[in-house]
């Protein structure tokens, strides 16, 4: 997982001309997304700790991880699109 310094991000947006309240709101939403991702994504250690025995269980868990990652990527894509509109 990657981490974004939301305070630095917010300040960078302000320097680029974005209104402070909008920059802070975007930064806060990114922080919330990071925290939610942390709660739902499984790590290799999680899988090892569970000692998943069957292939179907492993595949099911992998599918959940892929869906969570895709959701995060789509969210970030939306944020980038909004930023591009504000910065133009």
N, C-alpha and C positions, 0 to 999 in steps of 0.2 A: 504494500500500500504506500501511496505517496502522501506527503504532508505539505500543505500550503500554509505559509506564514500569513494568516489573514490580516493582521495589523499592517504588515508591510504591503500586502496586496491592496488594502483599502487606501493607504497613503499614496501608492503608485497611481491608483485610479484618480484620486483627487488632484495629483500633480498633472495628470493628463487632461484635466478639465471637467471631470465628472463632479456632480454635486456631492457634498459630503454625506448626506443622508442616504443617497443611492449607493455610494461606494461602501458605506458601512453595512447596509442591508445585504448587498451581494456578498461581502466578506462573511457576514454572520450565517448566511445560507450555505456557503461553502463549508464553514465550520460544522454546521449541523449535519451536512451530508457526510463529512469525514467521520463524525461520531457515530452516525447510523451505520456506515459501512463497517466500522470497527465492531459493532455489535452483531452484525449478521454474517460476516465473512468467516469461513473456517480456515484455519491454518494447517500446515502439514502436521504440526504438533497435535492439533485437535484430532486429526484423523488417526494419528498414531495412538493417542490416548484412548480413543474409542475402540481401537483394534477391530476395525471393520472386517468382518469375516467373509462376506459374500461380495461377488462382483456387482450384483445389482445394487447393493447398498452403496458401494463405492461410486458407481455410475450415477446414482441418484444424488449423492452429495456433490459430485463434480458438476452435475447439471445445476444445482442450486448455486454453487460458486460462480458458474458462468453467467447465470441470470443476474446475480448481484453485481458482478463486474460490469455487465452490459448496461444495467440500470445506472451505475455510477458514470460510465462513459457517456451515456445519453444526457445525463444531468449536466456534466461538464461541457458537453457540446452546446447545450442550450445556453449555459452561462457565457461561453465564448461568443456565441452569436449575439446575445444581448450586449455584451461589451463592445463588440465591433460596431453595433448600431449607435451606441452612446459615444464612442470615440471618434466617429466620423464627423 
